[in-house]
Amino acid sequence: MLKKIFVILALLAGGTTAATASTVAVSTANVNLRAGPATSYPVVTVMPQGASIVTHGCVSDYAWCDVTFGQYRGWVSASYIQVVYKGGAVVLSAAVAPTVGVTVVTYDRAYWNTYYVAQPWYGSWTSYYRPYPPVAPRVETYGRSATCVDGNCTGTRTATGIYGGTTSQTRNCSGGECSATRETTGRFGNSASRVRNCSANDLSCNMTRTGPAGGTSTGTRTFSR
């Protein structure tokens, strides 16, 4: 699926021009498209994994982005959006967004009135709306790399926060088996990790999380083609 997503992104990116005011992207999972930048807003529709979308901008901390999916307009968490960055497919983040042309936009009543008049919950604006406060960027530095040799691909990402914390992630995929390890260290030296392994051969993923105090949690998920 990751290869399919990258191919879709490459094809979409090839059709854009410098004058395009929006950025083509792909959804990385089945995800709710909402009427505003939070999970408290009503669901407009569900976007399937690998769906082609257009990103119009994000709120100030780049946690939620305004997108178009087919005939629908709404908001989705940036963690479910992949764009093309330096020749590779990456999750949209505050560090990547300016480089790929994704700017900061605002969310207000005018947006709601423009796109949701026909929705049954249109008259409940005051029940859903919560002002989205401006947030300063929290990423100081960001880096990524990816290599593929003989069907074995490895990708790494690193980031440093403005207060000194760091995080790094390494992904390896080969022969239908993928593993991802993420290590995070806070500004005061506490650390946490997550290890995830997925197999297209037995259609499952398992994950182990380790917290700062040493506690662990594990889980397994199966899926179908």
Backbone as CSV, one residue per row, in Angstrom:
resi,resn,N_x,N_y,N_z,CA_x,CA_y,CA_z,C_x,C_y,C_z
1,MET,0.819,-1.201,0.000,0.000,0.000,0.000,0.858,1.257,0.000
2,LEU,2.005,1.256,0.725,2.874,2.426,0.731,3.380,2.735,-0.666
3,LYS,3.728,1.690,-1.423,4.200,1.891,-2.793,3.075,2.465,-3.647
4,LYS,1.858,1.960,-3.457,0.710,2.446,-4.224,0.469,3.921,-3.921
5,ILE,0.554,4.295,-2.646,0.342,5.683,-2.263,1.378,6.587,-2.911
6,PHE,2.642,6.148,-2.914,3.684,6.964,-3.521,3.455,7.128,-5.022
7,VAL,3.043,6.069,-5.682,2.773,6.153,-7.122,1.655,7.145,-7.395
8,ILE,0.589,7.096,-6.588,-0.513,8.036,-6.758,-0.031,9.462,-6.580
9,LEU,0.786,9.682,-5.551,1.310,11.024,-5.298,2.158,11.515,-6.455
10,ALA,2.991,10.639,-6.985,3.863,11.021,-8.092,3.048,11.428,-9.313
11,LEU,1.990,10.671,-9.597,1.152,10.984,-10.750,0.418,12.303,-10.548
12,LEU,-0.079,12.518,-9.343,-0.797,13.750,-9.068,0.126,14.952,-9.113
13,ALA,1.304,14.817,-8.524,2.250,15.922,-8.495,2.691,16.296,-9.890
14,GLY,2.767,15.322,-10.773,3.194,15.592,-12.138,2.218,16.440,-12.900
15,GLY,0.977,16.531,-12.409,-0.026,17.302,-13.117,-0.222,18.699,-12.577
16,THR,0.593,19.142,-11.604,0.445,20.457,-11.022,1.395,21.430,-11.666
17,THR,1.141,22.716,-11.449,2.005,23.762,-11.968,2.392,24.691,-10.849
18,ALA,3.329,25.602,-11.142,3.798,26.537,-10.129,2.691,27.480,-9.683
19,ALA,1.672,27.636,-10.515,0.600,28.566,-10.193,-0.479,27.931,-9.330
20,THR,-0.363,26.635,-9.070,-1.372,25.948,-8.281,-1.362,26.458,-6.845
21,ALA,-2.544,26.828,-6.327,-2.621,27.383,-4.980,-2.835,26.305,-3.938
22,SER,-3.002,25.063,-4.360,-3.242,23.960,-3.448,-2.220,22.865,-3.693
23,THR,-2.143,21.926,-2.743,-1.145,20.860,-2.809,-1.828,19.508,-2.888
24,VAL,-1.460,18.702,-3.884,-2.039,17.366,-3.999,-1.463,16.464,-2.918
25,ALA,-2.269,15.528,-2.464,-1.862,14.649,-1.378,-2.681,13.373,-1.442
26,VAL,-2.390,12.452,-0.510,-3.088,11.169,-0.443,-3.373,10.851,1.023
27,SER,-4.542,10.287,1.306,-4.869,9.862,2.665,-4.190,8.522,2.946
28,THR,-3.645,8.363,4.144,-2.880,7.159,4.464,-3.717,6.067,5.124
29,ALA,-4.976,6.347,5.408,-5.841,5.353,6.063,-7.299,5.750,5.846
30,ASN,-8.215,4.868,6.190,-9.623,5.232,6.205,-9.824,6.234,7.340
31,VAL,-10.203,7.449,7.014,-10.229,8.501,8.027,-11.437,9.406,7.825
32,ASN,-11.974,9.909,8.932,-13.116,10.811,8.881,-12.712,12.184,8.363
33,LEU,-13.485,12.692,7.416,-13.362,14.078,6.977,-14.383,14.863,7.785
34,ARG,-13.919,15.837,8.566,-14.799,16.532,9.497,-15.091,17.965,9.059
35,ALA,-16.097,18.541,9.693,-16.536,19.884,9.329,-15.699,20.981,9.975
36,GLY,-14.708,20.603,10.756,-13.841,21.579,11.405,-12.585,20.913,11.923
37,PRO,-11.617,21.702,12.408,-10.308,21.175,12.809,-10.261,20.588,14.218
38,ALA,-11.076,19.571,14.465,-11.071,18.852,15.742,-12.005,17.659,15.622
39,THR,-11.814,16.676,16.483,-12.666,15.482,16.438,-14.064,15.759,16.974
40,SER,-14.274,16.933,17.564,-15.600,17.278,18.082,-16.557,17.715,16.978
41,TYR,-16.038,18.022,15.787,-16.891,18.450,14.686,-17.541,17.245,14.010
42,PRO,-18.708,17.431,13.413,-19.403,16.300,12.766,-18.645,15.774,11.553
43,VAL,-18.907,14.513,11.242,-18.253,13.853,10.115,-18.986,14.198,8.819
44,VAL,-18.235,14.662,7.827,-18.787,14.977,6.517,-18.882,13.710,5.672
45,THR,-17.781,12.937,5.658,-17.732,11.655,4.950,-16.490,10.916,5.435
46,VAL,-16.293,9.701,4.960,-15.099,8.921,5.284,-14.238,8.818,4.032
47,MET,-12.969,9.205,4.149,-12.045,9.088,3.028,-11.325,7.745,3.116
48,PRO,-11.327,6.954,2.049,-10.647,5.658,2.092,-9.132,5.806,1.994
49,GLN,-8.427,4.805,2.433,-6.971,4.799,2.323,-6.556,4.912,0.852
50,GLY,-5.586,5.772,0.590,-5.103,5.956,-0.769,-5.922,6.933,-1.582
51,ALA,-6.900,7.608,-0.968,-7.736,8.559,-1.700,-6.926,9.782,-2.119
52,SER,-7.148,10.255,-3.339,-6.509,11.470,-3.824,-7.246,12.672,-3.248
53,ILE,-6.498,13.578,-2.628,-7.101,14.762,-2.028,-6.284,15.997,-2.413
54,VAL,-6.875,17.148,-2.210,-6.189,18.420,-2.433,-6.154,19.160,-1.107
55,THR,-4.972,19.574,-0.683,-4.794,20.274,0.585,-4.744,21.776,0.340
56,HIS,-5.653,22.513,0.995,-5.749,23.956,0.788,-5.006,24.753,1.844
57,GLY,-4.618,24.121,2.928,-3.919,24.810,4.001,-4.201,24.132,5.320
58,CYS,-3.513,24.563,6.365,-3.665,23.958,7.687,-3.772,25.052,8.745
59,VAL,-4.263,24.669,9.934,-4.283,25.604,11.054,-2.848,25.849,11.511
60,SER,-2.655,26.770,12.431,-1.331,27.300,12.732,-0.306,26.276,13.209
61,ASP,-0.748,25.222,13.879,0.220,24.212,14.327,0.300,23.021,13.372
62,TYR,-0.386,23.114,12.234,-0.387,22.076,11.205,-0.888,20.729,11.716
63,ALA,-1.741,20.762,12.727,-2.319,19.515,13.235,-3.518,19.082,12.402
64,TRP,-4.269,20.054,11.851,-5.446,19.781,11.040,-5.359,20.580,9.751
65,CYS,-5.835,19.970,8.657,-5.728,20.628,7.355,-7.064,20.618,6.614
66,ASP,-7.268,21.667,5.854,-8.458,21.862,5.030,-8.225,21.174,3.682
67,VAL,-9.076,20.211,3.333,-8.861,19.442,2.112,-10.147,19.282,1.309
68,THR,-9.952,18.964,0.033,-11.061,18.572,-0.833,-10.891,17.109,-1.207
69,PHE,-11.960,16.339,-1.056,-11.989,14.940,-1.468,-13.218,14.766,-2.343
70,GLY,-13.001,14.633,-3.651,-14.132,14.533,-4.564,-15.015,15.762,-4.465
71,GLN,-16.292,15.555,-4.144,-17.237,16.662,-4.016,-17.279,17.234,-2.607
72,TYR,-16.478,16.671,-1.688,-16.556,17.059,-0.289,-15.416,18.007,0.103
73,ARG,-15.718,18.900,1.023,-14.721,19.812,1.583,-14.768,19.683,3.101
74,GLY,-13.598,19.600,3.739,-13.584,19.458,5.186,-12.173,19.407,5.736
75,TRP,-12.073,18.924,6.969,-10.816,18.945,7.709,-10.414,17.543,8.135
76,VAL,-9.114,17.287,8.056,-8.578,15.982,8.448,-7.267,16.191,9.199
77,SER,-7.003,15.305,10.133,-5.741,15.374,10.874,-4.566,15.225,9.919
78,ALA,-3.555,16.083,10.077,-2.395,16.056,9.180,-1.643,14.732,9.245
79,SER,-1.799,13.997,10.333,-1.088,12.720,10.461,-1.598,11.674,9.479
80,TYR,-2.742,11.954,8.820,-3.291,11.030,7.825,-3.082,11.536,6.398
81,ILE,-2.212,12.529,6.233,-1.965,13.105,4.912,-0.517,12.874,4.511
82,GLN,-0.306,12.349,3.296,1.041,12.214,2.757,1.195,13.083,1.514
83,VAL,2.361,13.736,1.434,2.699,14.572,0.285,4.057,14.133,-0.244
84,VAL,4.417,14.616,-1.423,5.737,14.328,-1.986,6.721,15.378,-1.494
85,TYR,7.807,14.929,-0.857,8.828,15.828,-0.319,10.201,15.244,-0.633
86,LYS,10.980,15.993,-1.392,12.323,15.548,-1.793,12.294,14.173,-2.449
87,GLY,11.308,13.955,-3.293,11.227,12.722,-4.056,10.621,11.549,-3.335
88,GLY,10.168,11.734,-2.097,9.581,10.632,-1.345,8.241,11.023,-0.754
89,ALA,7.435,10.027,-0.381,6.137,10.265,0.241,6.314,10.383,1.746
90,VAL,5.922,11.531,2.314,6.082,11.753,3.746,4.779,12.284,4.338
91,VAL,4.603,12.058,5.626,3.442,12.585,6.329,3.586,14.095,6.467
92,LEU,2.515,14.812,6.220,2.532,16.266,6.302,2.791,16.712,7.739
93,SER,3.745,17.634,7.921,4.091,18.136,9.246,4.437,19.608,9.150
94,ALA,4.632,20.241,10.305,4.979,21.661,10.335,6.302,21.923,9.638
95,ALA,7.221,20.963,9.712,8.524,21.141,9.088,8.453,21.005,7.571
96,VAL,7.579,20.139,7.088,7.491,19.854,5.653,6.560,20.832,4.940
97,ALA,5.484,21.243,5.602,4.407,21.996,4.957,4.857,23.206,4.140
98,PRO,5.674,24.124,4.685,6.052,25.298,3.888,6.801,24.934,2.607
99,THR,7.585,23.865,2.663,8.379,23.457,1.507,7.506,22.961,0.365
100,VAL,6.396,22.313,0.700,5.511,21.768,-0.340,4.346,22.707,-0.662
101,GLY,4.389,23.912,-0.125,3.398,24.915,-0.483,2.124,24.921,0.330
102,VAL,2.136,24.262,1.492,0.947,24.252,2.352,1.069,25.398,3.360
103,THR,0.167,26.338,3.314,0.225,27.518,4.165,-0.775,27.436,5.316
104,VAL,-0.698,28.412,6.210,-1.630,28.486,7.339,-2.910,29.189,6.897
105,VAL,-4.050,28.594,7.226,-5.349,29.185,6.902,-6.184,29.259,8.180
106,THR,-7.233,30.037,8.125,-8.104,30.180,9.289,-9.414,29.415,9.076
107,TYR,-10.048,29.104,10.180,-11.347,28.430,10.154,-12.360,29.321,10.867
108,ASP,-13.491,29.592,10.217,-14.478,30.479,10.818,-15.891,30.154,10.323
109,ARG,-16.826,30.996,10.732,-18.242,30.773,10.389,-18.464,30.843,8.871
110,ALA,-17.683,31.680,8.189,-17.840,31.807,6.744,-17.567,30.476,6.053
111,TYR,-16.575,29.738,6.527,-16.265,28.425,5.967,-17.459,27.494,6.153
112,TRP,-17.993,27.452,7.364,-19.150,26.616,7.696,-20.334,26.957,6.799
113,ASN,-20.586,28.260,6.627,-21.720,28.701,5.820,-21.533,28.371,4.332
114,THR,-20.297,28.329,3.885,-20.025,28.077,2.475,-20.245,26.618,2.092
115,TYR,-19.855,25.690,2.959,-19.819,24.283,2.566,-20.862,23.383,3.221
116,TYR,-21.558,23.853,4.270,-22.390,22.907,5.021,-23.853,23.306,5.167
117,VAL,-24.313,24.206,4.349,-25.700,24.660,4.449,-26.682,23.495,4.315
118,ALA,-26.366,22.532,3.478,-27.295,21.420,3.228,-27.198,20.303,4.264
119,GLN,-26.266,20.403,5.201,-26.082,19.340,6.187,-27.113,19.452,7.312
120,PRO,-27.560,18.324,7.866,-28.583,18.355,8.929,-28.114,19.069,10.192
121,TRP,-26.783,19.140,10.404,-26.248,19.785,11.602,-25.797,21.220,11.344
122,TYR,-26.144,21.770,10.185,-25.704,23.126,9.830,-26.107,24.165,10.878
123,GLY,-27.300,24.071,11.414,-27.796,25.060,12.364,-27.174,24.970,13.745
124,SER,-26.254,24.020,13.947,-25.670,23.807,15.286,-24.237,24.335,15.392
125,TRP,-23.922,25.365,14.631,-22.570,25.939,14.643,-22.073,26.234,16.056
126,THR,-22.900,26.871,16.874,-22.461,27.257,18.216,-22.203,26.053,19.116
127,SER,-22.789,24.913,18.781,-22.555,23.707,19.582,-21.199,23.079,19.274
128,TYR,-20.699,23.313,18.070,-19.448,22.681,17.644,-18.236,23.607,17.703
129,TYR,-18.442,24.868,17.395,-17.292,25.756,17.194,-16.514,26.034,18.475
130,ARG,-15.218,25.884,18.372,-14.287,26.282,19.423,-13.135,27.014,18.746
131,PRO,-12.838,28.256,19.174,-11.738,28.989,18.531,-10.446,28.187,18.569
132,TYR,-9.733,28.193,17.457,-8.465,27.465,17.372,-7.336,28.458,17.610
133,PRO,-6.701,28.423,18.799,-5.697,29.439,19.123,-4.440,29.269,18.279
134,PRO,-3.791,30.388,17.938,-2.528,30.284,17.196,-1.455,29.619,18.055
135,VAL,-0.683,28.746,17.460,0.372,28.016,18.162,1.675,28.184,17.407
136,ALA,2.718,28.557,18.122,4.027,28.719,17.489,4.579,27.356,17.096
137,PRO,5.348,27.277,16.010,5.959,25.999,15.612,6.786,25.402,16.741
138,ARG,6.696,24.096,16.907,7.403,23.425,17.989,8.571,22.582,17.493
139,VAL,8.833,22.629,16.194,9.938,21.852,15.623,11.096,22.789,15.283
140,GLU,12.270,22.488,15.830,13.458,23.295,15.566,14.188,22.820,14.320
141,THR,14.435,21.525,14.234,15.100,20.947,13.057,14.383,19.670,12.650
142,TYR,14.524,19.325,11.368,13.854,18.138,10.836,14.717,17.559,9.724
143,GLY,14.809,16.232,9.689,15.574,15.588,8.624,14.970,14.248,8.245
144,ARG,15.236,13.820,7.016,14.729,12.528,6.571,15.632,11.991,5.488
145,SER,15.625,10.681,5.335,16.375,10.036,4.253,15.717,8.700,3.948
146,ALA,15.932,8.209,2.727,15.365,6.922,2.322,16.256,6.296,1.258
147,THR,16.457,5.009,1.371,17.234,4.263,0.380,16.552,2.940,0.094
148,CYS,16.664,2.479,-1.134,16.131,1.179,-1.530,17.181,0.438,-2.355
149,VAL,17.489,-0.785,-1.942,18.457,-1.615,-2.649,17.914,-3.027,-2.759
150,ASP,17.758,-3.499,-3.995,17.309,-4.872,-4.236,16.025,-5.207,-3.484
151,GLY,15.080,-4.288,-3.494,13.794,-4.536,-2.860,13.758,-4.324,-1.366
152,ASN,14.865,-3.911,-0.784,14.934,-3.641,0.656,15.009,-2.135,0.854
153,CYS,14.009,-1.545,1.480,13.954,-0.093,1.637,14.056,0.296,3.112
154,THR,14.837,1.355,3.367,15.007,1.881,4.713,14.797,3.384,4.696
155,GLY,13.977,3.857,5.603,13.728,5.290,5.709,13.925,5.752,7.142
156,THR,14.468,6.939,7.315,14.678,7.495,8.652,14.140,8.917,8.702
157,ARG,13.647,9.298,9.871,13.218,10.667,10.118,13.683,11.090,11.500
158,THR,14.106,12.331,11.619,14.524,12.869,12.907,13.960,14.272,13.081
159,ALA,13.727,14.646,14.318,13.242,15.988,14.603,13.719,16.412,15.986
160,THR,13.981,17.708,16.130,14.365,18.294,17.412,13.374,19.389,17.759
161,GLY,12.835,19.341,18.964,11.861,20.339,19.384,12.519,21.631,19.839
162,ILE,11.726,22.677,19.942,12.279,23.975,20.325,12.758,23.993,21.773
163,TYR,12.323,23.022,22.580,12.769,22.955,23.969,13.845,21.898,24.198
164,GLY,14.312,21.278,23.130,15.436,20.352,23.256,15.112,18.877,23.134
165,GLY,13.855,18.496,23.151,13.512,17.083,22.980,13.807,16.614,21.563
166,THR,14.023,15.319,21.405,14.325,14.759,20.086,13.491,13.514,19.835
167,THR,13.292,13.217,18.571,12.625,11.974,18.193,13.219,11.475,16.887
168,SER,13.289,10.180,16.739,13.796,9.582,15.507,12.992,8.329,15.199
169,GLN,12.866,8.044,13.921,12.122,6.858,13.507,12.819,6.207,12.321
170,THR,12.922,4.903,12.368,13.521,4.137,11.284,12.524,3.087,10.815
171,ARG,12.328,3.022,9.496,11.422,2.031,8.914,12.191,1.169,7.932
172,ASN,11.922,-0.130,7.964,12.529,-1.076,7.025,11.433,-1.938,6.420
173,CYS,11.472,-2.078,5.101,10.490,-2.920,4.416,11.190,-3.809,3.401
174,SER,10.822,-5.081,3.402,11.394,-6.026,2.441,10.519,-7.265,2.393
175,GLY,10.215,-7.724,1.189,9.485,-8.968,1.023,8.138,-9.011,1.702
176,GLY,7.457,-7.869,1.774,6.145,-7.842,2.405,6.182,-7.717,3.911
177,GLU,7.372,-7.527,4.486,7.516,-7.362,5.928,8.068,-5.964,6.213
178,CYS,7.433,-5.239,7.111,7.880,-3.892,7.460,7.992,-3.754,8.973
179,SER,9.010,-3.035,9.401,9.170,-2.734,10.820,9.463,-1.252,10.983
180,ALA,9.019,-0.693,12.081,9.246,0.729,12.353,9.560,0.890,13.837
181,THR,10.650,1.589,14.123,11.052,1.847,15.501,11.161,3.350,15.719
182,ARG,10.469,3.848,16.716,10.517,5.275,17.028,11.019,5.470,18.448
183,GLU,12.013,6.330,18.610,12.588,6.640,19.906,12.422,8.134,20.166
184,THR,11.881,8.470,21.325,11.658,9.868,21.670,12.255,10.160,23.037
185,THR,12.994,11.275,23.113,13.589,11.714,24.372,13.101,13.123,24.677
186,GLY,12.545,13.319,25.851,12.029,14.629,26.243,13.126,15.591,26.647
187,ARG,12.744,16.811,26.891,13.717,17.853,27.219,14.453,17.584,28.526
188,PHE,13.866,16.777,29.426,14.507,16.468,30.690,15.146,15.079,30.713
189,GLY,15.244,14.454,29.539,15.943,13.175,29.448,15.074,11.944,29.532
190,ASN,13.788,12.081,29.845,12.908,10.912,29.862,12.683,10.420,28.434
191,SER,12.578,9.110,28.276,12.465,8.551,26.926,11.296,7.583,26.819
192,ALA,10.838,7.414,25.594,9.767,6.473,25.290,10.028,5.910,23.901
193,SER,9.455,4.747,23.618,9.694,4.127,22.312,8.454,3.383,21.836
194,ARG,8.434,3.160,20.530,7.381,2.357,19.931,7.991,1.507,18.841
195,VAL,7.686,0.214,18.856,8.162,-0.714,17.825,6.941,-1.357,17.179
196,ARG,6.866,-1.249,15.850,5.717,-1.808,15.136,6.212,-2.693,14.001
197,ASN,5.618,-3.864,13.872,5.947,-4.799,12.807,4.672,-5.208,12.069
198,CYS,4.706,-5.087,10.750,3.548,-5.451,9.936,3.965,-6.431,8.851
199,SER,3.084,-7.373,8.571,3.373,-8.395,7.574,2.229,-8.513,6.584
200,ALA,2.555,-8.358,5.301,1.553,-8.583,4.260,1.335,-10.074,4.043
201,ASN,2.254,-10.875,4.551,2.164,-12.326,4.362,1.127,-12.961,5.288
202,ASP,1.120,-12.548,6.565,0.104,-13.104,7.468,-0.956,-12.064,7.840
203,LEU,-0.948,-10.916,7.135,-1.988,-9.892,7.275,-2.182,-9.448,8.721
204,SER,-1.085,-9.041,9.346,-1.187,-8.596,10.733,-0.128,-7.550,11.052
205,CYS,-0.386,-6.800,12.108,0.573,-5.846,12.662,0.602,-6.024,14.171
206,ASN,1.769,-5.920,14.754,1.864,-5.915,16.205,2.725,-4.743,16.645
207,MET,2.438,-4.234,17.818,3.115,-3.038,18.286,3.407,-3.137,19.768
208,THR,4.553,-2.601,20.165,4.942,-2.525,21.566,5.343,-1.087,21.891
209,ARG,4.740,-0.543,22.935,5.089,0.793,23.398,5.748,0.689,24.766
210,THR,6.794,1.481,24.954,7.485,1.546,26.244,7.482,2.986,26.730
211,GLY,6.964,3.206,27.929,6.848,4.556,28.457,8.083,5.017,29.206
212,PRO,8.109,6.283,29.630,9.270,6.840,30.336,9.608,6.107,31.623
213,ALA,8.604,5.539,32.294,8.841,4.834,33.551,9.143,3.353,33.347
214,GLY,9.214,2.903,32.077,9.535,1.507,31.801,8.343,0.608,31.564
215,GLY,7.143,1.118,31.770,5.964,0.313,31.518,5.783,0.042,30.030
216,THR,5.173,-1.080,29.697,4.983,-1.450,28.295,3.527,-1.813,28.021
217,SER,3.147,-1.642,26.780,1.843,-2.107,26.319,2.031,-2.710,24.937
218,THR,1.270,-3.737,24.645,1.392,-4.420,23.361,0.015,-4.597,22.736
219,GLY,0.012,-4.767,21.425,-1.245,-4.984,20.730,-1.009,-5.600,19.369
220,THR,-2.011,-6.317,18.882,-1.933,-6.958,17.564,-3.217,-6.664,16.796
221,ARG,-3.048,-6.366,15.518,-4.201,-6.087,14.673,-4.090,-6.904,13.392
222,THR,-5.168,-7.504,12.966,-5.190,-8.230,11.701,-6.017,-7.443,10.690
223,PHE,-5.761,-7.651,9.420,-6.486,-6.941,8.384,-6.691,-7.849,7.194
224,SER,-7.540,-7.450,6.293,-7.842,-8.241,5.107,-7.570,-7.410,3.873
225,ARG,-7.317,-8.065,2.770,-7.042,-7.367,1.507,-8.359,-6.889,0.893
